Amino acid sequence: MVKEKLRVGIIGCGGIAFGKHMPSLAKLDNIEMVAFCDIIEERAQKAAKEYGTKDAKVYTDYKKLLEDKTIDVVHVCTPNKSHADITIDALYAGKHVMCEKPMAKTAADARRMVEAYKKTGMKLTIGYQNRFRPDSQYLHKVCQNGELGEIYFAKAHAIRRRAVPTWGVFLNEEEQGGGPLIDIGTHALDLTLWMMNNYKPKVVMGSAYYKLGKKANAANAWGPWDPEKFTVEDSAFGFIVMENGATIILESSWALNTLEVGEAMTTLCGTEGGADMRDGLRINGEKFGRLYTTKVSTDVGGVDFYEGKSDDPGFLEAKAWIDCIINDTEPVVKPEEALVVTEILEAIYTSAKTGEPVYFNR
């Protein structure tokens, strides 16, 4: 018997929960948020007041929340370090889980998460909402249709000139596992692998830089950072060769002296055509002996004051996730795909530390 409404618990009531998960879920008629957990009780109380049912419960210990057998779904919105343990406990407690990106701080933790979802039979997905943008959806269809041919070279872009997140634990290596590479590089890499439909890396070289983060009183979108607390890289770059010979260059930075900025974007080069997201979505190729470039409009042509259609990626992500639970289908972001993203990110960090390539044995 299908429930009329799925009961959702939120673990971690910080910025990403308030900025994406809870407002997106609130737009759905077939869920209700019934439990909220945060180590700071006031944040959980605020979340419950704004988004919860009248009898919503508040917790500071996530394990207590998981004891509620009436909860069907859990969203994990905590720092990267705790993603794996909370997700695994939730899966074994009989909950479907959406875990915020990246999947985990380490590849070993991500593998444990995959093992847990397979053993329990519960559903697991990771919060890569950029797949749900109109330009991403269109380009994915182009790639699926074979219009670019074999994609053998790609770039994953995640570059900011000066936009270092100075709140929460973003600058804390112990809690997060890294800086811009694991924070925004993860989105760009996920998009690129998804477009290529290629999840078999062979070898990775990486470099990471701790240069601009050591500067005091730096110009920054969110105000100056404290160099003493800036324990993660400010830039990281990866060179990835896949088993089939395809090459991916991954670039990520929160602070870089460049005017070429943009994040959660990909550039694809195939045998039949290419595409990029540098200036909107552009498709390029050759036809009738001439080169062409087509700029694709991803505006769905909505009608003013009509709220029945939304292009908000966070909402579309939440809707697709809840629909896959109700209809018992696979999530758009599969755990096995997110695992490969984490494995590659970890390989870049490892290579940056050792100065050696990291080989994958599959």
LUMLUMTI-785800 format. One line per 5 residues: number of its first residue (from 1); their letters; for each residue x, y, z of C-alpha. Coordinates in pm, 1 decimal, decimal comma, always signed. Each point is the difference from the previous one (the first is absolute). Layout:
REM LUMLUMTI-785800
NUM	a	X:Y:Z ~ ...
REM end
This chain:
REM LUMLUMTI-785800
1	mvkek	+0,0:+0,0:+0,0 ~ +143,0:+335,0:-108,3 ~ -3,6:+268,5:+264,8 ~ -192,1:+318,0:-72,1 ~ +295,4:+201,6:+127,9
6	lrvgi	+358,8:-99,9:+66,2 ~ +134,0:+107,3:+336,5 ~ +337,7:+175,0:-22,5 ~ +265,5:+68,3:+262,5 ~ +271,1:+264,0:-45,4
11	igcgg	+340,1:-61,4:+159,6 ~ +210,1:+315,7:+0,7 ~ -191,1:+329,2:+0,3 ~ +266,2:+233,7:-137,0 ~ +37,0:+202,4:-316,6
16	iafgk	-56,6:-272,7:-260,5 ~ -308,1:-129,8:+182,5 ~ -154,8:+346,7:+17,4 ~ +126,5:+103,8:-342,0 ~ -97,8:-306,5:-204,9
21	hmpsl	-142,7:-309,4:+167,1 ~ -278,0:+130,4:+222,9 ~ -142,0:+270,5:-231,6 ~ +2,9:-249,3:-288,5 ~ -172,7:-274,2:+198,0
26	akldn	-254,1:+252,4:+128,6 ~ -131,2:+44,4:-355,7 ~ -93,9:-367,6:-25,6 ~ -349,7:-116,5:+95,1 ~ +98,3:-362,8:+58,7
31	iemva	+244,9:+47,7:+287,5 ~ -3,4:+144,5:+349,2 ~ +304,2:+97,9:+203,4 ~ -51,8:-152,3:+342,0 ~ +342,9:-1,8:+167,1
36	fcdii	+301,1:+231,5:+16,2 ~ +341,8:-61,4:+150,6 ~ +298,4:+225,1:+58,1 ~ +278,0:+8,2:+258,0 ~ -112,9:+358,3:+62,7
41	eeraq	-354,3:-47,6:+126,7 ~ -111,0:+353,8:-86,8 ~ +62,7:-66,0:-369,4 ~ -210,0:-315,2:+7,4 ~ -276,0:+187,3:+182,2
46	kaake	+7,8:+278,5:-260,5 ~ -24,0:-258,3:-280,1 ~ -291,5:-176,4:+167,9 ~ -183,6:+327,6:+48,2 ~ +44,9:+108,4:-362,4
51	ygtkd	-39,7:-331,1:-183,4 ~ -127,5:-266,6:+235,5 ~ -340,0:-145,1:+74,1 ~ -175,3:+122,0:+312,7 ~ +128,5:-297,5:+196,4
56	akvyt	+350,4:-5,5:-153,6 ~ +269,5:-137,3:+227,9 ~ +333,3:+167,5:+71,6 ~ +321,5:-189,6:+78,8 ~ +366,4:+66,7:+68,8
61	dykkl	+95,0:-368,0:-42,1 ~ -70,6:-138,9:-346,5 ~ -14,4:-355,8:+131,7 ~ -308,6:+93,1:+203,1 ~ -165,4:+132,0:-316,1
66	ledkt	+75,7:-327,4:-178,8 ~ -182,1:-195,5:+270,2 ~ -330,3:+143,7:-128,7 ~ -132,3:-281,9:-215,7 ~ -259,0:+226,0:-163,1
71	idvvh	+269,9:+201,4:-181,4 ~ +39,5:-117,5:-360,7 ~ +268,2:+231,1:-135,1 ~ +301,3:+179,2:+144,8 ~ +194,3:+290,7:-150,5
76	vctpn	+359,3:+22,9:+125,2 ~ +117,0:+362,9:-8,0 ~ +299,1:-10,9:+234,6 ~ +372,8:+68,2:-55,7 ~ +175,3:-247,3:-230,0
81	kshad	+174,5:-190,2:+279,8 ~ -327,2:-138,6:+139,3 ~ -177,2:-78,3:-330,5 ~ +94,8:-366,5:-4,7 ~ -78,7:-98,9:+358,9
86	itida	-335,3:+177,7:+9,2 ~ -101,9:-131,2:-342,8 ~ +96,2:-358,5:+83,8 ~ -182,0:+11,1:+334,0 ~ -308,4:+142,3:-173,1
91	lyagk	+2,5:-268,5:-269,5 ~ +23,5:-276,1:+260,7 ~ -282,2:+170,2:+191,5 ~ -221,2:-54,5:-306,2 ~ +6,9:+353,9:-139,8
96	hvmce	+55,3:+111,2:-358,0 ~ +281,4:+256,2:-2,6 ~ +89,9:+308,9:-196,4 ~ +348,0:+106,9:+107,9 ~ +130,0:+341,4:-94,5
101	kpmak	+306,5:+9,5:-225,8 ~ +274,2:-105,7:+4,2 ~ -90,9:-359,4:+76,7 ~ +263,6:-27,4:+272,0 ~ +327,5:+142,4:+124,9
106	taada	+190,2:-309,6:-114,8 ~ -41,8:-262,8:-270,4 ~ +3,6:-274,1:+264,1 ~ -298,6:+162,4:+172,3 ~ -182,8:+34,7:-332,4
111	rrmve	+56,4:-369,6:-70,7 ~ -148,1:-83,6:+340,1 ~ -307,7:+201,9:-93,2 ~ -44,0:-192,1:-327,0 ~ +37,6:-329,3:+185,0
116	aykkt	-263,0:+105,3:+256,6 ~ -263,1:+101,4:-253,0 ~ +49,2:-325,0:-190,0 ~ -26,9:-209,9:+316,5 ~ -306,7:+180,0:+136,1
121	gmklt	-191,1:+41,3:-325,9 ~ -74,8:+360,7:+88,1 ~ +46,2:+282,1:-251,4 ~ +294,6:+237,0:+11,9 ~ +79,4:+308,1:-205,8
126	igyqn	+243,5:+291,7:+21,6 ~ -86,7:+369,4:-31,4 ~ +141,1:+94,0:-340,4 ~ -280,9:+241,0:-88,9 ~ +186,6:+151,7:-296,7
131	rfrpd	-107,2:-299,9:-206,6 ~ -351,5:+144,1:+18,2 ~ +80,0:+339,5:-154,8 ~ -171,3:+55,2:-337,8 ~ +333,6:+27,6:-183,2
136	sqylh	+131,3:-317,9:+163,7 ~ -315,3:-193,0:-84,7 ~ +10,6:+113,5:-363,3 ~ +369,4:-77,2:-41,7 ~ -44,6:-342,7:+156,7
141	kvcqn	-264,8:-82,1:-260,7 ~ +238,1:+118,3:-274,3 ~ +270,0:-230,5:+136,6 ~ -236,3:-295,3:+44,9 ~ -114,2:+46,1:-359,2
146	gelge	+358,5:-35,6:-120,0 ~ +8,6:+342,5:-162,6 ~ +350,6:+73,0:+130,1 ~ +125,6:-344,9:-96,3 ~ +271,3:-149,4:+219,9
151	iyfak	+92,6:+259,4:+265,8 ~ +376,0:-39,2:+42,6 ~ +98,6:+333,4:+157,4 ~ -180,5:+204,4:+264,4 ~ +52,7:+272,4:+255,5
156	ahair	-179,5:+30,6:+333,4 ~ -12,1:+364,1:+109,3 ~ -35,7:+126,1:+360,0 ~ +188,1:+329,8:+17,0 ~ -72,7:+303,0:+216,1
161	rravp	+215,0:+311,2:+0,6 ~ -68,3:+86,3:+366,3 ~ -290,0:-182,0:+160,7 ~ +126,6:-190,3:+301,5 ~ -279,3:-123,9:+231,6
166	twgvf	+94,7:+136,1:+340,8 ~ -283,9:-149,2:+205,8 ~ -50,8:-343,6:+150,9 ~ +286,0:-250,3:-40,7 ~ +86,0:+58,8:-365,5
171	lneee	+359,8:+96,2:+84,7 ~ +50,2:-294,4:+235,8 ~ +187,0:-288,3:-164,9 ~ -84,0:-244,8:+279,0 ~ -375,9:+54,4:-35,2
176	qgggp	-19,8:+39,8:-378,2 ~ +290,6:-195,8:-143,9 ~ +106,6:+288,6:-220,9 ~ -93,9:+334,7:-147,6 ~ -127,2:+102,8:-345,4
181	lidig	+79,2:-336,6:-160,3 ~ -231,8:-196,8:+227,9 ~ -248,4:+289,7:+32,5 ~ -61,0:+130,1:-353,6 ~ +236,0:-210,9:-210,8
186	thald	-219,0:-294,6:+91,8 ~ -299,4:+155,4:-183,2 ~ +200,4:+67,1:-316,4 ~ +145,6:-350,2:-3,3 ~ -339,2:-161,6:+60,3
191	ltlwm	-150,0:+191,3:-293,5 ~ +288,8:-92,1:-228,2 ~ -0,3:-373,1:+78,1 ~ -379,8:-7,4:-32,7 ~ +11,3:+162,6:-344,3
196	mnnyk	+274,4:-238,2:-115,7 ~ -167,4:-300,0:+166,5 ~ +351,7:-107,5:+89,4 ~ +74,7:-121,0:+352,4 ~ +320,6:-195,9:-53,5
201	pkvvm	+309,2:+204,5:+92,8 ~ +342,1:-148,2:-71,2 ~ +250,6:+251,0:+139,2 ~ -12,0:+342,5:+169,1 ~ +257,1:+273,8:+51,5
206	gsayy	-77,3:+293,7:+227,2 ~ +133,9:+319,6:+149,5 ~ -131,3:+210,0:+288,0 ~ +103,0:+349,6:+105,3 ~ -1,2:+174,2:+336,1
211	klgkk	+90,8:+347,3:-125,3 ~ -270,6:+266,3:+24,1 ~ -161,9:-152,2:+309,9 ~ +300,5:+113,2:+202,6 ~ -58,7:+366,2:-83,9
216	anaan	-158,6:+217,5:+270,3 ~ -270,4:+261,2:-64,8 ~ -61,5:-135,3:-347,5 ~ -282,7:+124,2:-219,4 ~ -275,1:-260,4:+2,0
221	awgpw	-368,2:-26,6:-88,1 ~ -83,7:-101,7:+358,1 ~ +251,9:+216,9:+181,6 ~ +361,5:-70,7:+100,2 ~ +94,2:-345,6:+119,7
226	dpekf	+224,2:-87,1:+292,1 ~ +326,8:-141,0:-145,3 ~ +59,7:-195,8:+322,4 ~ -325,9:-190,4:-50,1 ~ +49,5:-50,5:-375,7
231	tveds	+130,8:-358,1:+19,1 ~ -121,6:-117,0:-343,1 ~ +133,0:+69,2:-348,7 ~ -110,8:+314,6:-181,1 ~ +43,0:-164,5:-343,2
236	afgfi	+32,7:-354,3:-133,0 ~ +35,4:-143,9:-348,2 ~ -23,4:-350,7:-136,2 ~ +98,8:-184,3:-317,2 ~ -210,5:-313,8:-39,6
241	vmeng	+43,6:-272,3:-260,3 ~ -281,7:-250,4:-35,8 ~ +31,3:-368,9:-91,9 ~ -119,8:+70,1:-354,7 ~ +266,9:+269,3:-44,5
246	atiil	-227,9:+301,5:+52,1 ~ +156,2:+294,3:+185,4 ~ -162,8:+233,5:+252,5 ~ +156,4:+313,5:+144,7 ~ -156,3:+110,9:+328,8
251	esswa	+59,2:+354,8:+124,4 ~ -124,1:+128,6:+333,8 ~ +67,2:+308,8:+208,3 ~ -162,0:+229,9:+253,3 ~ +265,5:+267,9:-52,1
256	lntle	+203,6:+35,8:-317,2 ~ +140,0:+296,8:-190,5 ~ -201,7:-59,4:-314,2 ~ -289,1:+155,9:-188,2 ~ -104,2:-337,6:-146,2
261	vgeam	-253,1:-95,2:+266,3 ~ -294,0:-236,2:+19,3 ~ -100,1:-308,2:+192,4 ~ -204,3:-316,4:-42,6 ~ +76,8:+16,6:-371,4
266	ttlcg	+141,9:-241,0:-252,9 ~ +166,5:+16,4:-340,2 ~ -31,7:-308,9:-220,0 ~ +186,4:-90,2:-319,6 ~ -118,1:-295,5:-205,2
271	tegga	+57,8:-152,9:-340,9 ~ -322,3:+147,0:-141,6 ~ -26,9:+326,3:+190,2 ~ +70,3:+189,7:+317,1 ~ -179,7:+195,8:+270,1
276	dmrdg	+73,9:+243,1:+277,9 ~ -177,3:+205,6:+266,4 ~ +233,5:+301,0:-12,2 ~ -251,2:+242,8:-150,0 ~ -326,8:-175,0:+47,1
281	lring	-25,8:-343,4:-159,5 ~ +181,4:-17,7:-333,0 ~ +19,4:-294,8:-239,7 ~ +263,3:+2,1:-272,5 ~ +79,3:-223,2:-294,2
286	ekfgr	+42,8:-34,1:-374,4 ~ -274,9:-31,9:-258,5 ~ +4,0:+14,4:-378,9 ~ +366,6:+93,2:-0,8 ~ -48,3:+291,5:+238,3
291	lyttk	+55,7:+51,1:+372,2 ~ -298,5:+102,7:+207,8 ~ -71,7:+119,5:+354,3 ~ -351,2:-13,1:+139,5 ~ -97,4:+177,8:+318,8
296	vstdv	-283,1:-193,7:+161,4 ~ -277,5:+176,5:+187,7 ~ -93,7:-196,0:+310,5 ~ -287,1:+230,4:+90,1 ~ -311,7:-216,6:+19,5
301	ggvdf	-218,7:+297,0:-83,2 ~ -198,3:+6,2:+320,8 ~ -311,5:+210,2:+45,1 ~ -1,3:+284,0:+252,7 ~ -168,9:-80,0:+329,4
306	yegks	-22,6:-370,1:-82,5 ~ +173,0:-206,6:+267,9 ~ -71,7:-343,8:-141,1 ~ +346,0:-25,8:-157,0 ~ +331,0:+72,5:+166,8
311	ddpgf	+356,0:+9,0:-132,6 ~ +151,9:+17,1:+348,5 ~ +256,1:-283,7:+8,9 ~ -42,2:-55,7:+374,4 ~ -373,6:-51,2:-37,0
316	leaka	+34,7:-224,3:-305,2 ~ +261,1:-205,3:+186,2 ~ -230,5:-43,0:+300,6 ~ -299,3:-87,6:-219,3 ~ +193,1:-259,0:-200,9
321	widci	+135,3:-151,3:+321,6 ~ -338,5:-35,2:+168,4 ~ -155,6:-128,1:-323,9 ~ +263,7:-275,2:-26,5 ~ -89,2:-118,0:+350,9
326	indte	-373,9:+0,9:-65,9 ~ +35,8:-167,8:-341,3 ~ +283,7:-231,4:+108,3 ~ +235,6:+110,0:-277,8 ~ +370,1:+86,7:-2,2
331	pvvkp	+102,9:+350,2:+112,1 ~ +141,9:+239,3:-259,4 ~ +328,3:+14,7:+191,2 ~ +105,2:-357,8:+62,6 ~ +227,3:-75,3:+298,6
336	eealv	+245,8:-187,8:-220,6 ~ +45,8:+311,9:-214,7 ~ +53,2:+226,2:+301,1 ~ +253,2:-250,5:+134,4 ~ +216,5:+39,7:-312,1
341	vteil	-9,0:+378,9:+43,4 ~ +129,3:-37,7:+357,1 ~ +264,6:-250,7:-107,8 ~ +135,1:+239,6:-262,9 ~ -1,8:+297,4:+238,9
346	eaiyt	+192,4:-202,8:+256,7 ~ +248,4:-105,9:-269,0 ~ +63,5:+365,6:-89,1 ~ +69,6:+84,3:+364,9 ~ +225,1:-305,8:+37,2
351	saktg	+194,2:+81,1:-316,1 ~ +38,2:+362,4:+110,8 ~ +156,2:-116,5:+328,2 ~ +228,8:-266,8:-143,4 ~ +86,4:+151,4:-336,8
356	epvyf	-77,7:-338,0:-155,1 ~ -282,1:-122,3:-224,7 ~ -275,7:-206,9:+158,3 ~ -99,8:-311,0:-194,5 ~ -339,6:-167,4:+26,6
361	nr	-13,8:-377,9:+8,9 ~ -348,2:-114,9:-87,6
REM end
